Structure formats: structure tokens, C-alpha cells
């Protein structure tokens, strides 16, 4: 019998600060003690005051330490950013004035089997909204999002009602995930059926 191979799930380790020197100091501290930064990954979110943001996708504390060692000398080198991003290291300085954000809700044709399953698995706010919409659908005698979009074979794309209600529920779940990340819309619009969730 061959023992199963355990695959580490990557984590996103976030570092933010109002000024670049503070961000560099925080990231250098994490480089020296990557286990602590690894343990707090997923708990730490960017604050609105964090103009300088660094996100590192790492599979282990040692991988986090190596990536920080590689990235820190190169953060201000714009030419190196593409290479860093290929390594799972993302750095951004937010503009002094927040850009306007638009949410565009999709219409029919954007659906797919299993849509948002991973998002619901990984984002608590998405899972909570799914529980709310599923409870409402059950209370009204209708199938849940998982019954509409996650069971195989689904009727997405072949049955208009199934497709449209699945998109409406998925849009509600996606909106909750974005809102939980602190992303709010200045403008909301929809394409075709997407006008309904936009309303």
C-alpha cells in the first residue's frame, strides 16, 4: 500500500503599512520569523490605511521566508514585479485617491457547473451568504444553489429558470465575498439578466 502524499495548501500572507519603510520593516521581521507570519496568515487583512501592500502566496513557513528574502530587495524595482508575481509575490502602492469601483453582474452564458464552490469553501463570508440564500430557497420550496449548479449533470444553460436563479444566487454569494474584503461599488450595472442582481 502506498501512503497518501499530503499536499500543503498555500496561504496568502499579507503585510501592509501606511509608508514603505514600515512595510519593509514588517516584512523583514516576517523573513526572520516566517513561522509566526505563516501562523497568522488568513487572520490578517489589509487595513484601509495600508497604502503599501505586500501579499505572498507560500506553501510553508520556509517558502515564505525564501520568497521574502528574494522579494524585499526588489520591491521598488518595477521591472522585477512580473518575475516576483510569477513567484507568488505581489506588491502594490495604492494611489492617494481611491479609484472608482464598478461591479458588473453577468448575464446568461456566464454560468458553469460547480460555480463558486471553491469560493464558498475558502471564504467564510461567501459560505455564510450561501447558507442564507439556500435557507430562503428551501423555505420557498425551491432547490438550493448547490442543487442547481453543483450536482452533475446540472441543467445550467439548458433550462432558463435554473440558469437565471443560479446566477442570481451566485451573484449574492460573490457580492458578500467582495464586501467582506472591504470592496464596495461606486457604480453597479448588469449585462442582460445581470440587471436584476444589480438592482
C-alpha positions, 0 to 999 in steps of 0.5 A, spaced: 500 500 500 502 506 498 501 512 503 497 518 501 502 524 499 499 530 503 499 536 499 500 543 503 495 548 501 498 555 500 496 561 504 496 568 502 500 572 507 499 579 507 503 585 510 501 592 509 503 599 512 501 606 511 509 608 508 514 603 505 519 603 510 514 600 515 512 595 510 519 593 509 520 593 516 514 588 517 516 584 512 523 583 514 521 581 521 516 576 517 523 573 513 526 572 520 520 569 523 516 566 517 513 561 522 509 566 526 507 570 519 505 563 516 501 562 523 497 568 522 496 568 515 488 568 513 487 572 520 490 578 517 487 583 512 489 589 509 487 595 513 484 601 509 490 605 511 495 600 508 497 604 502 503 599 501 501 592 500 505 586 500 501 579 499 505 572 498 502 566 496 507 560 500 506 553 501 510 553 508 513 557 513 520 556 509 517 558 502 515 564 505 521 566 508 525 564 501 520 568 497 521 574 502 528 574 502 528 574 494 522 579 494 524 585 499 530 587 495 526 588 489 520 591 491 521 598 488 524 595 482 518 595 477 521 591 472 522 585 477 514 585 479 512 580 473 518 575 475 516 576 483 508 575 481 510 569 477 513 567 484 507 568 488 509 575 490 505 581 489 506 588 491 502 594 490 502 602 492 495 604 492 494 611 489 492 617 494 485 617 491 481 611 491 479 609 484 472 608 482 469 601 483 464 598 478 461 591 479 458 588 473 453 582 474 453 577 468 448 575 464 446 568 461 452 564 458 456 566 464 454 560 468 458 553 469 457 547 473 460 547 480 460 555 480 463 558 486 464 552 490 471 553 491 469 560 493 464 558 498 469 553 501 475 558 502 471 564 504 467 564 510 463 570 508 461 567 501 459 560 505 455 564 510 451 568 504 450 561 501 447 558 507 442 564 507 440 564 500 439 556 500 435 557 507 430 562 503 430 557 497 428 551 501 423 555 505 420 557 498 420 550 496 425 551 491 432 547 490 438 550 493 444 553 489 448 547 490 442 543 487 442 547 481 449 548 479 453 543 483 450 536 482 452 533 475 449 533 470 446 540 472 441 543 467 445 550 467 444 553 460 439 548 458 433 550 462 432 558 463 429 558 470 435 554 473 440 558 469 437 565 471 436 563 479 443 560 479 446 566 477 442 570 481 444 566 487 451 566 485 451 573 484 449 574 492 454 569 494 460 573 490 457 580 492 458 578 500 465 575 498 467 582 495 464 586 501 467 582 506 474 584 503 472 591 504 470 592 496 464 596 495 461 599 488 461 606 486 457 604 480 453 597 479 450 595 472 448 588 469 449 585 462 442 582 460 439 578 466 445 581 470 440 587 471 436 584 476 442 582 481 444 589 480 438 592 482 
